[in-house]
Amino acid sequence: IILNNGDTTPPNTTIIVPLSGANLSGSFQVNVSVNDTSPVHNVNLTIFNSTGNVTGMIPMNLSTGSNSSGYRNVTFDSTTLPDGFYNLSVNATDSAEPPNTNISANVSKIIDNTVANVTAVVPANSTIQNGTILINASVNDSLSRVLNATFRLTTASGSTLTSWIYATIGTGSIGQGYWNTTFNTQTVPDDNYNITVNATDFAGNQKVINMSQIEIDNVP
């Protein structure tokens, strides 16, 4: 124990990442800046929601700097918690006698480990298409919402025929909407193809499915 009776100021503690309002999935890193005139030996992360703490105190390790002025990190697996809204706080205690403790400002975040719901609209499965066609899918993600939706054509054997084609929202919102794009079928040979959709939410979850199989026929 370091005796420092002249130090009555608690550590200055600031959460650097994740940013407030971040959408998170999988394992994510928490980084905090901790500064004090006395060495800081105990820095712990706590995660809580509207009902209370959902974790115990999670020790954070010094990554750069010193115990008096440095950055602490810890990696947390978000799949251990249900999807939802959470807050982070960090508790730092210095080595003064008596010790001074500070709890950082709360940082809100959304944990979302669930892929978006995707439903094909057009073109319908097992239809014959020609010319320029509309490709449309319903994509819903009410928690972290939809970042983007893209489409591409693949052959019946699964080989990629086109690059990903970005869609835009035709109707609805990024939480629940219909994403559209057009494709000129005359740019590919007549054959049978799969239309694949990739829906990505703001937490980084991706759902990739073959939404429909079509036959392209532009030759009379």
N, C-alpha and C positions, 0 to 999 in steps of 0.2 A: 504494500500500500504506500502510495506517495502522499506524504502529508503536505498540504498546501492550503493552510487555513485562510490565506489571503484571497483565494479564488472563490467567489460566490456567484459567478456567472455560469449558467448552464451552457453546454455545447451549442454551437450554431449548426443546425441540421437541416439540409435541403435535399429533397428527392429530385434527382436529375432525370432519370428514366425509370418507369415509363412516364410519358407526359399525361397530364390530366385529360380525361376523356378518351384515352387510348382504347382501341379494340384489340383484344389479345386472345391468342389461342396457343395451345401446346405449352412448351416451356419458354418462359420469358425471364429476362434479367432485370433486377432492380438495382440501381446504382444511386448512392447517396453521398453527398459531400458533408463531412463532419469536421468542424474546426473548434479548437478550444485552447486556452492558455495552459491548461493541464492536459496531460495525455488522456485520451478516451479509450477505455478498454472494453466497454460493453455497448454494442450497437445491435439492435434487434428489430426485425420487421414483423409487423402484425397486419393481417388482412381481415377485414370485417365487412358486414353488410347491414341492412336495416334492422336485423334481428340480434346483432351482436358479433363478437369475434368468431371467425370461422377457422382460424388457425391459432396455435399458441405463438409464443415469441420465437421467431426464427433468427438464429445468429447470422450476422453479416461479417464477411471477412475483408480485411484490409487488402486492397488491390494495388493502389498507388499512393505515394506520399508517406506520411508518418501518422502515429497515433494522435498527434496534436493537430495535424492538418493533412487530411487525406480523403480518399474515396473508398467506400465499402461496397461490396457486391454480394449478391446472392441470386441463385437461379431457382425459380419456382415452377413446378409443374401444374399448370392450370387445369389439367384434366382431372385432378383430384377434387375439384369443386364443381358444383352444378353451374350451368350457364346462368349468367345474371349480372347484376350491377354490384360492384364492390368498391371499397376504399382501402388505400394503403396508408399506413403510418409507420414512422421509424422512431424508436425510443433510444436515445443516446445518453450514457452516464459517464461522467468524467471521474478522475482518480483523486479529486480534491477531498479534503476531510473537514466537514462532511461532504459527501459527493453531491454534485449537481446533475440534475436530469432534465432533459428537454425532449418533448414529443413534437415531431415535425408537423407541418400543415398536412392535412389529408389530401391524397391524390385519388380522384375517382377514376374508375376504369370499367370496361365491359369485358367479361369473359364469355367467349362464344366459341365452342368447339364443335358446333353443328353446321353441316353444309346447308346451303340454300335448297329450297324445294323448287324443282324445275319440271314444267309440264309443256310438252310440245303442243303447238296450236296449228301452224301451217309451215310447210306443206304436210298434208296427211300422209301417214304411212302407206306404202305400197301404191303410190300414185305415179302417173306418168307426167313429167314436167318438161316444158320447153320455154325458150326465150328467157326473159328476165323474171325471176320469181321472188316472191316475198318469203322470208324466213322469220318466223315469229314464235317466241316461247314466253310462257308465264314464269317469272322468277320471283320468289318470295323469301325474304329473310327479315323478320320483324325485329330482331335483336340488334345485330351490328349493321344490317342493311347490305344492299348489293353494291359492290364496287364497279363491276363490269360484267358483261356477258359477251361471249364471242362464239362464232360458229366456224366450222370448216367441213369440207367434204373429204371423205375417205372412201377407198375402194371396198368392194365386197370382202376382199381378203384382209382389210385393215390397214393398207398402206395409205399414207397421207397424200392427198391430191392437191389441196390448197393450204395456204397459210391461214392463221386465225383471222377472221373478219370481225371487226368490232361492231357491235350493235348499239343502238340508242334506244332510250325509252320512248315507246309510242304513246302509251297511256299509263296512268297510275303513277307510282313513286318508286324511289329506290328501295323502299321497304316491301312494296307489293306492286309489281307492274309488269307490263308486257314489253319485251325487248325485240326490236325489229332490225333487220338489214335486208338488202336485196342482193341477188347473185345472178349474173349473166351465164346461163347454162351453156351458151354457145362457145364459151371459152374452154370447155372440156369435151372430150369425145363422148358420143352417145354410149351409155352403159348404165349399170346399176350402181348406186352409191348410197353411202350412209351420211346423214347430216349429224355431226357431232356438236354438242353445245358444252361450253365451259363457263360455269357461273362461279364467280369469286366474290366473297363478301369482304367487308372491311377488316375482319379479323384474320384474313388470309386463307380461310377454308375454301377449297375448290371442289365443285361437283362437275365431273366430266361424264357425259352419257351420250350414247347414240339415240337421238330423239326420233328419227324416222329414217326409213329406207325408201329411196325413190328411184325411178327409172328416168333417165334423161334421153329424150328422143327429139332431135331437131332435124333429122333427115326425113324428107317426105317419103 
